[in-house]
Amino acid sequence: MAEIKLLGARFSKLSGERKPEFSGQLEISTNVKLVNIDKFKDSKDSLKIDYELVVDYKELGNISIEGTLFVSADSKTIKEIQKSWKDKKFDTEEQVAITNLIIRKSSIKAFALEDELGLPLHIQLPLLSLKK
């Protein structure tokens, strides 16, 4: 697979909610949904990818982020991405790379929303420890 480069990103919707009454077990699920993939303007080697990332805390609350990524790759990779999108095939290396870009870009914004709302982080961050 050829490299997929992130050219830019834009958030179109940021929302979060923390419900005041919570008792029970904390459950967190994260879902990334590709909404649309189109060629960007008249370029043969770049795509505009609309997405939604939802972090669901069940009874505790939720975070929702919608946005657009602008990516570039060689023309063969772009065609493969478009074909897999048209065929609704989401298990290709290209689709995984795109999903990872979405997670990377959106998680930073989700961390800020989680902090503001007092929600736990949706991704376990690495911890340092001293060697003994």
N, C-alpha and C positions, 0 to 999 in steps of 0.2 A: 504494500500500500504506500502510496506517495504521501508526503507530508501535507496536512491540512493546516493552513495558517490563518490565525485570527486577525482580520483586518480592523475590526471594530465591533462595538456592542452598544446596545441602547436598551434601557428599561422603559417599558410603556405602562406598567402597572405594578405597584408595590402595595401589598396589604397584609395586615396581621391582626390577630385578635387573641386576647387572653381572656378566658372566661373567669369571672370572679369566684365562682363556687367550683371547687375541684376537690374531690375525694376519691381515692381509688388508685389503681395502678397506672403508671405512666406508660403509654405506648406511643412510639414515634414511627411514622412511615413517610418516606420521601418518594415522590413520583415526578419523573420528567416526561413531559409530553411534547412531541414535535407537532406543531400546529400546521406549519406550511413550509415548503422549501421551493424557492423560485430562483431563476437566474437573476443576478443583480444587474439592472439596467441592460446595456447591450454587451456586457462583458461575457466572453466565453469561458473564463476561468475563475469566476467568483459567484457566490451564492448568497442569498438573503434567507436566513432561517429563523422563522418565528417559533417561539417555544413558550411553555409554561412549566414552572417548577412549583410543586405544592409540598409543603411539610405539614403533615397532619398529626396533631397531638391528641387526637380523639376528643375526650371530654375537656381537655385543658385549653385548646385553642388551635390556631393554624397560621401559617405563613403562605402567601401566594405571590409569586413573582412572574410577570410576563415580560418578554423582551424579544429582541432581534439580534442575531449574530450575523456578521458579515465575514465570510471566509473565502479563501482562495486556495486553489490546488491546480494541478495540471488538468488539461481538458479530459483525459481519460477518467481520472478520479471524479471529476465533476459529473460526467455522464453516469458513472456507477452510482453515485449518490442519488442522482435524479431517478435512475431506474429503480433503485431499491425503495425510494419514497413512493414512486408510482405503483410498485408492486406490493406496497405495505410490508416490506421485508426489513425488519429492524435488527437483525442479528449479524450484520456485516461489520467488518473492521471499520469502515468509514462511518457507519452510524454510531458505533461505540466511541470513536474519536470525537464525533460531534457532541454526543451526550456528555462526554468528559469535559469538553470545552464549556458546555452549558453549566455543568455542576461547578466547575472551577470559577466561572464568572459570577454565577448567582449565589454561591455559598457565602461569599464575602458580604454581599448585601443582606443575605438571610441572617448572618451572624449579628449584623448591626440591628436588625429588626428584633431578633431574639433577645438581644441585650436590652433594648429599649422596653420590651414588653415583659421582661423577666421570665422568658421561656428558656428551657435547657437547649444547649446547642444540639443541632440535628446530626452532627458528625463528631465523632470522638477525635479530639486533637491529641497529637503525641505528647507524652510527658517525659521530662528528663528525670533521671535518677543517678545518684552517685554509685560508682562501682565500689564494691567492698572487697 
